[in-house]
Amino acid sequence: MRILAVKYYLEQSHLSIAMPLLQEILSDPDSSVRAEALSTLIAFGNPIVSPFLKKHLRDPEPGVRMVALKGMFQFKEKMDLNLLMQLLSDDSPWVRRKLSTLLGWNQIEGVLPILMEMSKDEDIKVRKAALFSLVTLYPEEGEKQLMEAMTDSNPDIRKWARDHLNRMLERPAAQISISLSR
């Protein structure tokens, strides 16, 4: 019921009315309610909510941390790389994977070391997301990491890296043949 109140009432209210109530709801014992309250704050699109997002990056529940992380990237205000570095050791592979993915979607200066570290994460999906983001943002470094991933302990990562490298090799050849046929 509390989630519905947040979603359907407070979301439709003006920020000045909703803000005090949402602040209170952010301490709710139910993580789903906290996550919904954060999502509602984010939906207002006002950077005034940034302190709440930063605070909830330390929430005990991974779902709440992921909403806070997504909100941080949505506002794209000056990112604190030290804050992002702390998430490298987050208990939840879901949070680490979300960080890897969001880094690949945004041009943020100085994230290369974070992605390089994440490409060595213990979780396969985190490694894969970090490798994909590396290739997207830093093609040369990403290609080197894909070459290293060819010797990964996990066969799925090795296959994915090989397939990705093969696609990268095929692309220039296809572009050359298109240019020559004109």
N, C-alpha and C positions, 0 to 999 in steps of 0.2 A: 504494500500500500504506500509506503514511504517513497519507493522508487517512482510510482505513478504520480505522486504529488510533485516530485521534483520534475519529472519529465513533462507532465501536462499542465501544471500550474506555474511553477517557477520559471520554466523555460519561456513562457508566454508573457511573463511580467517584465517590467522595466528593471534594468540592472540595479538601480538605487533601491528598489523594493526587494529584489531577490537576493542581493549580495549578503545582507546580514543573516538571512535565513539559510542560505547556502553555506556560509561560514560555519554556522552551527552544525549543519548536517554533515560537514566534512569530518566531524569527529564521531559520526555514527559507528556503532560497533559492527554493522553489516558492511562488508567491503563492496558489495554491489551498490549500495546506497551511496557510499563515498565516491565510487567510480562514476555513477550517474550525476552526482553533484558536480564533480570536476568537469565532466562532459558538458554540462549545462553552462558552467562558468566559461568554458572555452567557446561555446556557441555564441556567447555575447560578443566575442571578437575584440574584447578590450584588454590591452596589455596590463591593466591593473591587476589581473589575476595571476601574473607571473610568480609572485611570492608563494601563492598557494600551490602552484605546479611544482616549484622547486622543493617545497616542504614535502609534498606527497611523492616525490621521487624516492623517499625513504620509508614509504608506507610498508607495513608488514606484508601486504598482499600484492602479488605480482600484477594482477589485473589493474589495480589502482595505479601502480607504478607505470604500467604501459600507457594508460590514459594520460597521466601527467607528462610522460616523455613525448607522446604524440602532440600534446598541447604546446610543449616547449618548442617543438619544431614548427608547429603551425604559426606561432607568433614570429618566428624567425628573428627575434631580437638577438642582440649580441649573445652568442652562446658561450657559456662558461666551459671551456675544454676540461678544466679540472673536475667539474661536476660530471661530465661525460666519462672521464677516465675512471671515476668511482664506479660507474655502471659496468665496467669491464669485469668486475668481480661479483656482480649481482648473482644471488643464489638461483635465480630463475633463468633458464636458457631462453625462455620466451621473451624476457625483457632484453637480454643481450642480442637476440636475433632482431627484435624490433629496432634496437639502436643501430645495428649494422645496416638494416634496410633503410631506415630514415636518413642515415648518413649518406647513403648512395643517391637519395632523391634530392639532396640539398647541397649546394655549393658552399661549404663552410671551410674557411681557411684553417689549416693546421690539423685536419683530421686524419691525415695519412698515417701517423704513428698508431692512432687508435684502431684504424682498419687493419693495419699490419698485425697488430696484437690479436685482434679478433679473428683473423684468418688462421690463427693457431689455437683457437678455442677448443675445449674438450668436446663440445657438442657439434655434431655434424652439420646441423641446420644453421648454426651460428657461423661456422666456418664458410659454408657455402654462400650465405648472405653477404658476409664480409668480402669474400672473393669477388662476388658479382659487383658489389659496390666499388671495390678497388678497380676492377676492369672498367667500370663506367666512369669513375672520376679521374683515375690515374692509369691510363692505358698501359704505359710502359711498366710501371711497378706491378700492375695487375697481371700483366702477361708473365712477369718473372715469378709472381706468386702462384700462378696457374701451373707453371713449369714445376715448381716445388710441390704443388699439390698432386702431381703425377706420381709422387712417391708416398702419398698419404697412407696412413695405416688402414683407412676405410676404403673398400673397393668402390663404393658409390661415389665418393669424392674423387677418386682417381678417374673413374669413367666420366663423371661430369666435367672434370678439368680437361680431359682428353677431347671430349666432344666439343667443349667450348673453344679450345685451341684450334681444333679442326675447322670449326665455323669461322673463326677469325682468319685462318689461312685461306679459306675459300672465298671470303669477301673481296679481298684485293684482286684476285684472279677474275672473279665475275665482273668487277668494275672495269678492269682492263679490257676484257673481251667486249663489253658493251661499248666502250670508247672506240675500239678498233672497228666495230661493225658500223659505225656512223658514217 
